[in-house]
């Protein structure tokens, strides 16, 4: 999961909040506990920032793809859905069919999170990269 940098006032505070939120979400997701994941301050922040947009580019099977029912599916979509369920919050999802459009919107702060993107020196200038959720060299995909 990659958070898009922005140029709004209080950028550093927002970046820290986004980074904290992502780490809390990942920790909560990986936890089997049914206890509350977010504290009241984090819940309030989400209520006040409920327009967080996730850019989805469903062309990387098995991580993101369009299934036979024409629905977006995949490992990262499952992660996102589980995070949403655990924190009782729904992120706005924006579907991209063109990679260049996703990159352009990323640079222009039209999306806040990208589920999957390779880290490069150039992208480090406008994205905050977080640790990998998992790494796999092999995958079995069936239809």
N, C-alpha and C positions, 0 to 999 in steps of 0.2 A: 504494500500500500504506500503510495507516494502522495505527499501533500504539496500542493502547488503554492509557490510563494506569491505574495501579493504586495502591492505598494500603497496600501491604505494607511491612514494615520494609526499610530500605535502598532505598527507592523510587528515589532519584536514581541509585544505582549500577545498578539493574536497567534504568532508563530509558536510561542511557548505553550499557549493553550491548545492549539492544534496538536502539537507534538505530545503534550501530556494526555490529551484525549485519545490519540491513537495508541499510545502505550497502555493506557487503562483499558481500552477496548480489546487490544490483543491479549492482555493478561486476563481479562474477564472472559474472553472467548475460550482461552485455553484452560480455564478453570472449570471444573465440573460442579462447582458450588452453585446453589440456587440463591445465595444471598445477594443483596444489592451490590451492584458493581460500581455505580457512580454515587458520589456523595451529593449533598444538596447543592453545593456550589457548582458542580459539574452539570447537574441536571438543569439548573437555572441558566447556565451558559448555553446549553443546547437549546433551551426554550427561546433564548434571545438570539440565537444564531441558527435558526431552523432551516435556513436556505443553503445548507452545505450540499454542493453538487459533486457527484461522483461520475467521472468520465468512463464510459464502458466501450471498449473496442473488442467485440466478440469474435476474434479471429485467431485465437491461440488455444486450440484444443490441447489439453483438457481443462485449461484454466478458465477460459471464457470462449463460448461458442454459441451458435444458434442451433437448437436441437430440432428434431424432426417435427415437433409441434410449433415451430417458428418462435420459440421462447428462448430468451437468453439463459444460458445454463453454464455450469462449470464449477470447478473447485473454488475459485475466488468469489464467484457469485454466491455460492453456499456459505463461505466465510462471511461475506457482507450481510447476507440474510440472517445468519445466526447472531452476528453482532447487533443488528437492528432489533432482533427479538429480545436479546439479553438486556439491552439498554432501553427498550420500549421507545425507539425513535426510528423514523424512516428517513433515509437520505434521499435526496433527489438524484435520479439516475438519468444521465444523458447519453444516448446511444450515438456512437460515431461509426460510420462506414468508411471514412477516409482518415488515415493516420495523420496526414498533414493538417487536416482541420482540427484534430484533437490537439496536436502540438501548438497550433496557432491559438486556439482557445485557452490552452494552458498558459501560454506567454501573456495573453491578454486578460488573465484572471477571470475567465468565464466559468472555469471549473476549479474545484478545491482539492479533489482527490483523484488520483489515477490508480486503478487496481494493479496494473502491471506495466512497467516500463523499465527498460535497461538504463542503468546509471552510466552517464558519460560526463566528461569534464564540462562540455557545453551545457548539458542539462542541469548540472550542479549550480549554474548561475541563476536558474529560475525555479528549481525544485528542491524540496527538502526530502532526502531519501531516508528511509527507516530500515531497520534490520529486516532481513528476510523472514517471512512466516515459515517457509520451508524450502528445501532444495531437493529437486529430483532430477536425476539424469535419465530416468526411464519412466515411461507411463504406458499403461495398457488402456486402449480406448476401444470401446465397442459401440455398435449402433443397433 
